[in-house]
Amino acid sequence: MNPVNNMTKYSLRSWVLVLALAPTILVGILLGSYFTINRFYELEDTLVEQGSNIIEPLSIASEIGLVANDREATKRLLAAAQLNKSTLVKSIAIFDANNQLFVTSHYHKDFEIMRYKEALNTLHKTEIEHMGDSLILRTPIFSTGPSAAPANYDIQTDDGQLLGYISIIINKERALLEQHRAAVAAFIIVLIGVQLNLLFTFRLVKNVTQPITEMVRVVAKIREGKLDARLDGNLIGELDLLKRGINAMAGSLSEYHDEMQQNIDQATSDLRETLEQIEIQNVELDLAKKRALEASRIKSEFLANMSHELRTPLNGVIGFARQLVKTPLHSSQVDYIKTIERSATNLLGIINDILDFSKLEAGKMVLENMPFGLRETIGDTITLISGSAQAKGLELVVDIAPNVPDNVNGDAMRVCQIINNLVGNAIKFTDSGSVMVKIELQSQSEEQVVLRCDVVDTGIGIDESQQDFLFQAFGQADSSISRRFGGTGLGLVITKRLVNQMGGQIGFTSSPEKGSNFWFSLPLGLGQFQIGDSLPLEKLKDKTILFYEPRVLTHAVLSRQLNQWDTKVTHHQHIPSLLTTLNTAEAPYDYVLLSCHGFSDSGQLVSTLNLAKTKTDCLVVLYDCQEQDALTQFIRPNANVVLSLPVSEHQLARNLLYPPMEYDIIAPVTIATPAARQSLTVLAVDDNFANLKLIDTLLSELVTTVVAVNSGDEAVKQAKTRTFDLIFMDIQMPGTDGISATKQIRQGSMNRNTPIIAVTAHAIAEERELILGSGMDGYLPKPIDEAALKDVIHRWITRPKFTHFDLHTLNWDLCLTQANHKADLALDMLRMLLDSLPQTVTTIQTALSQNDHPVMLSTIHKLHGASCYCGVPTTQRLCQEIESALKRETAVEDLEPEILELLDELTKVESAANQVISQLSAEITDDQKNGLL
């Protein structure tokens, strides 16, 4: 506690009294105590001296009586001495050398207290013993001459023969009385001093503390705002100066208060005017906000309408171009049609970039969090754009570090978009050399990894003065770049905003004419389950491989992969050394990997392939050249496996472990025969004649019966008159639009449960949510892709019907959505959940019985993560509730009802999962055999 606060609890009067009285009382007590104690010792010393003056002469006089054994004479001597000092001496006794009572002045019942307790030879002088209110003195009696002593007196000392000792009891009552008198006198003196001090102290209090108290009272009034309060009267010394100062201060404060009041009145008037202005501005801001919101709404509607209006004609252009390619055409016509298709596809890409930029700018970009295989996803993305690198003769390399986990959670489509934009730019601005994609593990925790991806090229680079404009919308480092390479300048700004929204960072370094390095770091969740099939890589251990690749980057990456599998690799980067090894090799190699680069002509390539084929049973050609004729005529007929570069780690390992048979080798392209149409009746609805004709044409190739109508009202009439297996519904139509028509069909028609698929050019996420929330079952974007149309028909016509369990227990459609509509992946996730359930249930039951909070939290957390990807909404909800309660330190026993409910639900999930897996596994296997998946 603060001492200053303690001091303020007491008044000045109290402090004056304490400081004035305390020293006086303390000094008085000390002096009185000192003189009283000193008097006590003086009286005691006087008493001892008187006793000594009595006992010592008696000891000398008693010698004769002891020697002569004359008790009567000795007793008279003692009696006379006692009578002479009767007020002082209580009793006198003489003890002989045997410590026996010889004689006493008078009978004393407690003469034993007078006896010496120690050995007599230790008694050399007068000794004093205090006992209660008495004082006992003992003095030895010595023989001073050669006179005869009793024979039994045999104690000898330095002073002579010890005859005995004399003991005397002195009365201390008189001395004690004197001591008490001295103490009372000291107390009276101290009390008189304190009273005198009180007299002067109260006089001081009256002349000092009372004026100060009055000053405090006046200051309190001033503090309360009573500025007219003043001090009166005459005071002494400095107190009078203080009184004048307080009165002057009160006067000044009164003047300041009047002036301040005037200022406050003026400020209040100004503030009132300011508030009126602010109120006007708030009204204007509110109106501006409403206008901005209205502008944003109009912008969103404009984007949706523009998307629809642009995609609608593009749908017809692209669709009919693809249909036209199926008809007999000569080569120049096919080239023209493909040029039209490519141009329309490029225009569609530009539209998508603009829409993505608008969604990112408006903060409406929704990111998914789905499990995916990182290496497979990146491999598929690179494969799509590798053709551009092959066309320019660039070396495209993908290097993923071995410690990068493959099973991650995130938005796979946006990751692909980021990689596609950066690698596409690198290829676009690189005329020769290489483009390398390098992915490394930056950090890792229990639930998350942070990956760093570098896209390094040897292109034109970026001048330092232009680098600040690189991530700006609709901007490029140099205006001439747009004319030379094309593009809208939106790719990098979309990439930057996507990376930032996903919680990552992006940057770059570049030098003109040397190349650029664009990098980004991205946090992704760690997947709990294996995505895809795991390969028995241990079978590749100690396999012998002859590897030829003349390019340094590709050679280094593939060599690291092969060494990682503990294979025995013979490396070559030059044709002569390769031929020498092939000609001199005695033992065959398990595998031979040859690149298509470095050969002088096709003849040398064919001869090398034939020679290599004699040295191995599995010849793998790594191909990324542009000459398709060489691939068809020379490479495929002479190789066991042809892999396109860059080849993913998984793809390379799979082809080494399971080389394709002869019938798996890709044959020359032939005209595909039309597939058998499914016996289905489909309703197609679209107000645009070209789009309606296109979807009618596409559906006619896939199903037996197509009914095409051009309005929502007509669609409702058709739905009331006949049943359909599937309905494709356009959204934006005059009159009754697609959403209204869907609601009418769902309310009263013969197709209440028929799947209705929205066919629209709307690309805004809110529009998709509105479509799916209106009763429609699916979504097919324009322009319509034939493969996507087949997939939609197959998905909804062959959709399984489960009736033996609640959809809240296991929802297969939700499971498919969470697996990115990959049936085999969804089944794998469901199998892994099913396999883990017995151990999970046992652990939960054990933790519940033992009230083990950490084990229960860990188990529920893992189960919660697994349930997010398997379409089990009730299990996911229960896990979330229990995990949240456990993290709030709720006891396990308090959560027993919820845990028991979860255990019951897991039993239902296990039964439902077994049914789904047993039914769908056979269907997916049949679909794979028929080429449907």
N, C-alpha and C positions, 0 to 999 in steps of 0.2 A: 504494500500500500504506500502511496506517496506521502512522505512526511509533511509536505506543504498542505495537503488536504486535511491532515490531522490538526495542524495548527489553526486552520480557519474555523474549526469546530468550536473553539473557545473564544470568549470575549476578551477585549483588552483589559477589563477590570480583573478577570480571572488571572491573566498573565502577570499583571502588576502585583496582585496578592501573592501569587506563587513565587515570583522572583524576589519579592521583598521578604517574605516570611521564611522561605525554605533555607536560605543561608544562615539566618539568625538561629532558627531551631537547630540546624545541623551543627553549627559552631557551639551553641549552648550545650547540646547533648554531648558533643565530643569533650569539651572542657570539664563539664560536670562529671562525666564518666572517668576522665583522667584523674581528677583530684579525689574522687570517691575511691577509686581503686588504689590510688597511692596511699590514702588514709587507711584503707583496709590492711595493706601490707605493713604500714607503720605500727598499727595496733597489734598485729600478730607478732611482729618482731619484738615489741615491748613486752608482750606476754611471755614469749620464750625467754627473753632476757631475765624477767622477774623469776621465772621458774628455775632458771639456771642459777641465779643468785641464792635460791633457797636450797636446791638439791646438792650443789657441789660442796658447800660448807658441811651440810649434813653427812655427806659421804665420808668426809675427813673425820668428822666427830664420831661417826658410827664405827670406825675401825676398832676402837678400844673395846666397845661392847661386843663386837663380833669375835675379837681375839679372846676376850675373857668369857665369852658366852653369857654375858650379863643381859638378859632380856629386859629386866625391869628398868635398869638405867637407860637402856636404849629406847624403850617405849616412852619413858618420861621425856627423853630428848625429842622424840618424834611428836609427842603430844604438844610439847611446848612450841615447837616450830609451827605446827598446824594452827594452834590457838593464836599465835602471833599473826598469821595470814589466813584467818578463817574464811574470809570472803573469796580468797583466791585458791586455796588448797582444799581439795575434797578429801584426799586420803594420801597417807604416806606408808610405804611398806618396804621392809628390808628382806632380801632373799640371800641365802648363804651360797657357798660355792657349789652346792649340789642343786641349786635352783629351787630350794625349799623355802617356804615362808619362815622367816626367822622371827619377825615382829612387825606389827602394824600399829599405826597411831590409834585406830579404833577399828572395831569390826566393820568390815566392808564385804558385802555378800558377793561382789564380783571382783574379788581380788585376783581372780585368775586372769583378768584382762591386763593386770599389772605385771604378770609374769613374762619374762623374756622368752620368746619362742625359739630363738636360735641358740647355737652353742655358745657357752659363756666366754670361751676364749676369743670369740669375735667381737666382744663388747670391750672396746678400748677407750671410749670417751662417751660423753653424754649424747644419747640418741633421743630423738623426738618422734612421737607417733601421734597423728591426729585421729580421733575417734569420736564422731558425732560432735557434741558441744563441749567435749573435753579434750585436754591435751595431756598426753602421758610422756614423762621424761624419765629416762633410765640412765644412771651413772654408776660405773664400776667402783667398788671399794677395794683398794689395794693395801697391802701391808707395807708400812713405811720403815719398819725396823726389824731387827733380828729376834724380836720377841716370839715367844713360842706360839704357834698356831695349832689348831687341831690337826691331828695326824691325817685325817682324810682330806685336808685342803692341799691338794697337790697340783693346782693350776698355777703355772708360772707364766708370766708375761714379761715384756721388756721393762715395764714400770714396777715390777715386783710381783709378789705372790698375790693372786686374785682371791679375796676373802668372800666376795659376794657382790651384790649391787643393790642400789636403792632405787625405788620406783615411786614416782609421785604423780598424782592426777591433779591437773590444773583446771579450774573452772573457767570456760571461755564465754560464759553468758554476758559478763560485763563488757568484754571486748566486742561481742556481737552487737550489744546494745549501742555502743559507741559508733560502730560501723553503720548501723541503721540511722542513727542520728545524722551522721555525715551525709548519707545518701539523701535523706529528706531535706537537709539544708541545701544540697546541690540542686535538687529538683525545684525547690522554692525559688532559688536564685534564677534558674533557667526560665521558670514560668513568669517571673517578674520581667525578665528581659523580653520575652515574647510579647507580653502585654504592652510594654513600652513600644515595641516595634509595630504592633498592630495600630497603636495610636497614631504613629507617624505615617504608617501605610495608608490608613483611611483618609488622613489629611491629604496625602498625595493623590489618592484616587479621586477625591472631591475636586481638587484643583486641576487635574489633568484628564482623567478618563471620562468624566462627565461632559466636559466640552467636546471631547473627541466623539463621544456617543451622539451628541447633538449634531455634530458635523456629519456623521454617518447617516443620521435620520434625514438631514437636509439633502445630502447627496442622493439618497434613495428616492426622495420626492422629485429631484431633478431628473433622475433616470426614468421615473414614471411619466415624465412629461410636464410636471408642475414647475415650469421654469421661473415662476415668480417667488419661489421659496428662497429665504435669505437667513443668515445667521446674525443674531443680535447679542449685545452685551460686550463687556470688556474682558479680555482674556490676557493671560500673562505670556510674555516672551514670544517664542516662535508660534504658539497657538494663535495669537492675534494675527500674525502674518498669514497663517494658513486660513483663518477665517476670511480675511480680505481676499485671498486668492480664490476661495470657493465662491464668494459673492461675485467676484469679477468673472469667473468662469460661467456662472449661471447667467449673468448678463449677456456674455458673448453668445452662449448657446441660444438664448432667447432671440437675439438678432439673427443668428444663423438659421434658426427654425423659421422665422418669418420669411427670410430670403428663400429658404428651401421650399416652403409652401408655395411661394410664388412660382418657383421653377417647376414644382410638381404640377401645378395647375396648367402651366404652359405645356409641359411634356404630355399631360393627359389629353390636352386638346390636340397636340400633334399626333399622339398615338391613335386617337379616335379617327383622325383623318387617314392615318396610315392603314388602320384596320378596314376602313371603308374601301380604300384602294385595294388592299389584299383580298377583300371579299369579292371585289369586282374581278381581280385577277384569277381568283379561284373559280369563279363562274366561267371566265374565259378558258381557264385550263380544263375545266370539266367538259366544256363544249369541245375544246380541242382534242381531249381524250376520246370523247365519243366519236368525233370525226375520224381520229386515228384508228379506233376500233372498227368503225364502219369501213374505212379505207382498207384495213387489214382483211375484213370479211370480204370486201369487194375483190381484193387482190386474190384471196383464196378461191373465191368463186371464179375469178378470171382465169387463175391457173387451172382449175378443174375444167372449166369450159374450153380453154385453149388446149389442154391435154386431150380432151374429148374430140375437139374439132380437128386437131392435127393428127391424132392417132386414127381417127375414123377413115380419112382418105388413105393414110399410110397402110392401114389394115387391108384395104382393097388392093393397093399397089403391090405390097409384099405378097399377099395371099395369092393373087392372080398371077404374079410373076412366078411363084413356085408351082402353081398349077400349070402354067404355060410350059415350064421346063419338062413336065411329064409328057407333053405332046411331041410328036415327031417334028424335029427342027434340024436345020443344018447348023454347022459349027458356029458361023457368024451370028446366027439368030440366038443360039444358046449363050454366046458371049454377050450379046446386047442385053438379053433378059437378065443374066447374072449381074451385069453392070447396073441395071435398074434396081435389082434387089439390094446390091451392096450400097448404092446411093441412098435408097430409102432406109436401110438399116443404119447407115451413118447418121442420117437425119433423125432417126428415132433415138440414137445415142445422145445426140445433142439435146433433144427434148428432155431426155431422162436426166442429163446433167443439170439443165436449167431447173427442173423440178426438184432435184436433190438439193441444189443450192438454195432454192426458195424455202424448202422445208427446214434446212439447217439454219437459215437466217431467221426464220420464224420460231425456231425452237420446237418444231413439231416432228423432228426425226425420232422415231421410236426404235430403240435397239433391242434385239432379242438376246436371250441368254440360253443357248442350246449347246449340248455336247457335240463336239466334232473332232475328227482326226486331223491334226494340224498338217502332217506331211501329205496326206491324201488331198486335203483342200488346196494346199499351195501347189501340189503337183498338177491338179486339175486346172487351176488358174494359169499356171505357166504354160501348160499344154495348149490352152486356147490362144495364147499370144505368141507361141513359139514360131508359128508360121511366118510372122512378120520378121523375126530375127533370121530365120532361114532364107527368106527372100532377099535380105540384105547381106547375107553371108556372115552374120555376126555369131560369135561364140556366146551362147546363153548358158550360164552355169548357176545351179542352185546348190548352196552349201549350208546344210542344217547341222549344227553341232550335235554330237551324240547325246549330250546331257539335256537337250531340250525335250521336255515331255511331249508325247504325241496326243494324249487324251486331255483335251482342254474344253472349257466352257466359254461361250461368247457368241457374238454375232458373226457367224462364218461368212455370210454374204458380204458384210461390210469389210471384213478382213480381206476377202478376195477383191473387193472394189479398191481398197487402198493399194494392195500389191499390184493390181492390174493398172491402176493409174501411174504409179511410180515406174514400173517396169515398161509399160507402154511408152511413157515419156522418154525413158532411157533408150529404148530401141528407136524411137522416132528421131532423136537428136544425135544418134551415133551412126556414122557412115561406115566405119570399119573398126575392127578390134573386138571388144567383148562387153558383155553386160553380165554382172555377177550379182546374185541375190544371196546374201549371207545372213543367217539367223542364229543368234546366240542367246544363251540364258543369262540375263542380267541379275536377277535375284529370284529367290523362291521362299515361300512360307508354307504352312500346312495347307492352306486353302487357295493360294494364289501364286502365279508366276508372272514375272515381268520379262518380256522378250524384247530383244533389240534386233531390228532388221535393217541391214545396209544394202542399198541398191547402188552399185558402183559401175560406172560406164566409162568408156574412153571416147566420149563424144566431143561436141564442140565446146562444152563448158559454158560458164556464165561470167560475164565481166563483173567486177566488183561493184561498179557504179550502178549496175542493173539489178543487183541481188535483192535490194530492199523492195522492189516491186514484184517479186516473184510470187508471193502468196496473196496478191490482190486479185479480186474478182475481175474477170474479163480483161486481164492484163497478162502480158508476156514480157520477157526480159528485153526483147527488141521487136519493134513493130514489123520488121522485115521477116521475123520468124513466122508470123501468121501467114504471110504470103508464100513463104517457102515450104513450111511444114503443115500449115493448116491448124485448126483447133480453135476453141472458144476462149481458152485461158481459164476455164473453170475447174479443170482437173485437180490442180494442186490446192486451190482454196477449198474444194470439197474434201480432199484428202486431209488437209490440215484440220478442218473443223470436225471431221469424223474422228480423227485421232484424239483431238482434245475432248470431244464428247465421250469417248470411250475411256478417258482418264489417262491418256498417254501424252507423249511429247514428240515433236517432229522438228527436224533441222536439216542443214545441208552444208557441204563445203564444195567449192568448185574453183577451177582455174581455167581460163580460156585456152582452148585447143588442147587441153590435157584431160578433161573429163570432169565428172561430178560424182559426188557421193551423197545421196539422199538417205537419211536414216530416220527411223522412228522407234520409240519404245512404247510397248503396249501391255497393260496388265490384263491377264486372262485368268479365269478360274481353273482350278485343277479338277479334272474329271475323276469321278470315283470308279468308273467302269471302263473296261477295254472297248474301244471303238474298232469294229472290224475284227477280222480273224488274225490270230497271232501265228507267226511262222516259226517252224523248228529250225532256227538259225544254227543250232549246234551241229546240224548235219553238214554244214559247209566247212566245219573245222578240218584243217589239214588237206582240203581239196586243192589240187594244182590248177592254176589258172595262168594262161598266157594272155597278157593284156597289152594291146597296142593302141595308143592315142597320142598323136603328135602335138596337140595343143596343150599348153602348160596347165591352164586352170582346170579344164575338164579332166586331164590326167591326174592332177593332184586330188581333186574331190573324189573321183572314182577309186583311186588307190587307197585313200583313207577309208572309204566304205569297205573295200575288200579286206584290208588289214584289220578292220574292226571285227570282221567275222572269223579271224584267225586262219585265213586261207594262205596258201603258199603261192605268191604271185611272182611271175617273171615279167618285168616291165620293159617296154620298148616304146621309143618315140620316133624312131627312124625306120624306113622301109628296109634298107640293107641289113641292119641288125636283126629285124624281124625275120627276113627270109633266111638268114644264116641259122637262126635258132630253129626255124621250121625244118630246114634241110638236115640239120645235125641232130635233132631231137630223136632219142631212141624210145623212151617211154611216152605213151600218149598222155595228153593233158585231160583233166576232167572237164575243163571248159576253156574255150578260146574266145576272147572278147576283142573284136577288131573294129576300129573306127573307119568310116568311109573316106576320111581325109588323107592326103599325102600321096595318093596314087597318081601316076603320070597319065594313065588312060584307063579305059574300061577293060582292056585286055589284061593289064597288070593286076587290076582289081579281081577279075574272074580267076586268073591263075593263082593268085594268093589265096582266094577263098577256097578253091579246090584243094590246094596244098594244105591249108589249115584244116579242112574237113577230114583229111586222112590222119590227122594227129589228135582228133577228139570226136566224141560222140555228140557234143553240143557246141555248135558254132553260133555265137551271138554277134550280130553286126549292129553297131551303134550308128544310127543314121540320123543326120540332120541336114542333108544336102537338098538342094532345090530341084535337082534333076529327077523327076518322077519316072521318066523312061528308064533310067539306070536302075532305079529301085525295082521296077516291075520286071525288066528284062534280065538283069545281071545279078542283083543281090538276092531277092526272094527265092529264086530257084536254087541258089547255091548256099543258103544259110538255113540253119534250124530255127533260129529266132531272130527277128528284126525288131529292135527297140529304138524308138525315136528319142533323141536327146533334146533337152535334158531329161534323164530318166530318174524317177524317184527311187529312193532306197528300197521301199516296199516292193515296187514293181520289179526292180532288178533281182532282189532276193527271191521273189515268187517265181520268176522265169528260170532262175538257176536251180531252184529246188524242184519245180514242176515244169520241165520243158514241154511246150505244146506238141501234140502229135501231128502227124502229117495233115490230117483233115482239119486241124485248127489253124493251119497257116492260111493267111488271107489270100484269097484267089483274086484274079483280075476282076475289075468291076464289071458286072453284068446288069442288064435291065431287070429290075425286080418285078416279079409277077404280082399282080394285085392280090392282097390278102382277102381271105373270106370275110364277108360282112357279117356282123352280128345281127341276130334276129331281134331287133329292137325298134320301137316306135318313138321317135324323138320330135319334140316341138321346138322350132326355132323362131324367135321373135326379134325383129329389128326394123326400125323405120327407114334406115338407109338402104336403098335398093342394091347398091354394090356390095355392102357388107352382108345383106340377107342372101344375095346370090352366092357370095363366097362361102358362107357357113353352110348353106344348102349343098353346095358342091362338095365341100369337105366331108360333111356328114353322110352324103350319099355314098361316098367311098367306104364308109365305116359301118353304117347300119342299113337295115333293109327298108325302113319307112321313115321319111322325113316330111313333116308338115311345117311349111314356112308361112308366117303371117307378118304383116308390117305394122301392127298397132297393138297396144295393150288391151283394148276392148275386144279385138278379135281373138287374142290369146285367151282371155277369160271365157269367151263363148266356146272356143275349142275345148278348154279344160272342163267345161260343164257337159260336153256331149260325148267325150271319149277319154279313155285313160292313156297315159303316156308313161314310158319307162324313164324318160329324162326330159327336162325342159331347159333350154338355153334362152335366157331373157336379157334383152338389152335394157339399160337403165334409163337413159335420157331419151324419152320419146314424147311427142306432142300428145295432149289429151291425157289419157291414163298412162303414167310412166311405169317403169318396170317394178318399182317398189309398191305402188298402189295395186298393180295387177297381181303381184305376188300375194299381197294381203287378201285380195278377193278370192284368189284360187285357194288359199289356205282356209278361208272361212266357209265357203260353200261350193264345192265342185267335186268331181270324181278323182281329183289329183291332190288331195289334202296332204298325202305323205310322199308324193313324188318329189325326188330331188330336183331343186331348181337352182341352176347355175347362172350367176350374173356374168354377162358378157358386156364389158364396158371399157371405155378408154380412160376412165377416171383413174388417176394415179396417186391421189392424196390419201394419206392413211386414214383421215377422218371419214372420207367417203367409203373406204373399204369397211370400216367399222359399222357405218350406217347400213351398208348393204347386208353384211352378215347379221346385223341385229334386227333386220326387217323380216326375217323368216326364210331368207335364202340360205342354201346349204354350202355353196362354194363360190369361187371367183375365178374367172378366166379373162386375163387382160388382153386388150387389143394392142398391136396386131396379133391375130390368132396364129399360133404356131401349130402345125399339124401334129407334131409329137405331143405337145401339151394337151391338145384336144383328145388324142387317143388316151393319154394318161387320165384325164378327167372322166372320160366314159368308162374306162376300166375300173377306176377307183370307186365310182358311185354305183355301177351296176354289179360289181363283184364284192361290194361292201358286205362284210359278214353280219349276220343277225344273231345277237346273243340274247337269250331270253331267260337264262337260268340264274342270273345275278343282277344286282342293281347297278345302274350306270355310275352311281356315286362310288361304288366299290372299285370298279375298273371300267374306264371309258376308253375303248380302243381308238376312237376318233381323236380324243385328246392325246393319247399316247403317240399316234401318228404325227400330230401337229408338233409335239415336243421333240420328235425325232426327225423334224424337217421333211415329213412325208416320205420317209424311207422305211418301207415295211420290214426289210431284213434288219435294219438298225433297231427299230422299235421292238422286234422280237428278241434281239440280243439283249437289249436293256431289260426286257421283261424276264428273260431267262436268268440274268444275273441277279435280279431282285428275288426271284423265286429260289435260286440256289442259296442266297444269303439268309432267307427267312428262318430256317430251323435254328441256326446259330444265334441269330438276332433275338428270337423269342426266348431261347434258353438264357441268354445273357440278361435280358430284361427281367425275366422271372427271378433269377438269382439276385440281381441288384435290388429288386423290390423286396425280397425276403430279408436281405441283409441291410436295407436302407443305405445302399452304397451310392451316394450322390454323384461323385465323379464318374463312375462307370456308367450310371444311368444317363447322365448328360452326354457323355461321349457316344453311347450307343444310339440314343434318340437323334443326336446331331447327324450321325452317319445315315440313319434310316431316313431322316428328313431330306438329306441331299439326294438319296436314291429315289425317293418318292416324287421328286420334282420332275423326273424324266420318264415316268412309267405310266402316266394316266391314272393315278389312284388318288382322286381329290380328297376323299374322307381321311385316308391315311395321312396325306400331306397336311390336312388341317389339324388333326390330332397331334401329329409330331410337332407342328409349329406351336400349338398351345402348350404342350408339355415342355418343350425346349425353352420357351419364353419364361414359363414359371420356374424352371430349374435355374435359369440364369438370374432370376430374382431371388435366389437362395431359398426357394420354397422347399420344405422337407419332402423327401420321397414318399413317406407314409401319408402326407396330406394330399398327394396326387394319385393315390391308389385307385379311385374310381376312373379317372381318365386313363390310367395305364391299363387297367383291366379292359376298358372299352377298346383301347388300341390293340390289345392282344386278341380280342374277339374279331376286330376288323382285319387283322393280319391273317386269321384263319379263313375269313371270307376271301381275302385277296389271293391267298394260296390256291383255293379251290377255283376261283375265277381265272387266275393266270394259267392253271393247268388246262382248263377248257379252251382258252384262247390260243395257247401255244399248240395244243394238239390239233385244233381245227385249222389254224392259219399256216402251220408249218407245211402241211400237205398241199394247201392251195398255192403257197409261194413256190414250192418245189415244182408243181405242175406248171405254174406261170413261167418259171425260168426255162423249163424244157420247151415251152411253146414260144419263147421269145417275147413274152409280154412285159417282163420287168427288165 
